[in-house]
Amino acid sequence: MYVCLCRGITDQDIKDAIANGADSYRDVRDLLDLGTCCGRCAPEARSIISDEISMIASRLAVAA
């Protein structure tokens, strides 16, 4: 689904950025130019980022 209509950024783009090492909203914003136009996507983007980081952390905890 599109998260940022201004820049054409999808939830998968955000998830891919996190999988490739981004670990904060700021990192994702800098990589994808997310939330730099109207800013309406920021709350949804933050939620996706938080969920992805939590999922990765729980996988690491289970593996340890």
JOVENSUL-V313992 format. One record per residue. N is the residue number from 1. RES is the residue in one letter. PSI is psi as a letter, one per 30 degrees, with the letter a starting at -180 (* if undefined). NEAR is the number of other ideal C-beta (glycine too) atoms within 12 Angstrom. Layout:
# JOVENSUL-V313992
n: <N | N>
res: <RES | RES>
psi: <PSI | PSI>
near: <NEAR | NEAR>
This chain:
# JOVENSUL-V313992
n: <1 | 2 | 3 | 4 | 5 | 6 | 7 | 8 | 9 | 10 | 11 | 12 | 13 | 14 | 15 | 16 | 17 | 18 | 19 | 20 | 21 | 22 | 23 | 24 | 25 | 26 | 27 | 28 | 29 | 30 | 31 | 32 | 33 | 34 | 35 | 36 | 37 | 38 | 39 | 40 | 41 | 42 | 43 | 44 | 45 | 46 | 47 | 48 | 49 | 50 | 51 | 52 | 53 | 54 | 55 | 56 | 57 | 58 | 59 | 60 | 61 | 62 | 63 | 64>
res: <M | Y | V | C | L | C | R | G | I | T | D | Q | D | I | K | D | A | I | A | N | G | A | D | S | Y | R | D | V | R | D | L | L | D | L | G | T | C | C | G | R | C | A | P | E | A | R | S | I | I | S | D | E | I | S | M | I | A | S | R | L | A | V | A | A>
psi: <k | k | e | j | e | e | f | h | k | l | e | e | e | e | e | e | e | e | f | g | f | k | g | l | e | e | e | e | e | e | e | f | h | k | g | g | d | f | f | f | f | e | e | e | e | e | e | e | e | e | e | e | e | e | e | e | e | e | e | e | e | e | f | *>
near: <16 | 19 | 30 | 29 | 18 | 19 | 24 | 16 | 30 | 21 | 24 | 17 | 28 | 38 | 24 | 19 | 31 | 30 | 19 | 16 | 14 | 26 | 20 | 20 | 29 | 18 | 20 | 37 | 26 | 16 | 26 | 33 | 18 | 39 | 29 | 21 | 17 | 12 | 18 | 17 | 33 | 24 | 16 | 24 | 41 | 22 | 17 | 34 | 36 | 20 | 18 | 30 | 26 | 16 | 17 | 21 | 16 | 13 | 13 | 11 | 10 | 9 | 8 | 7>
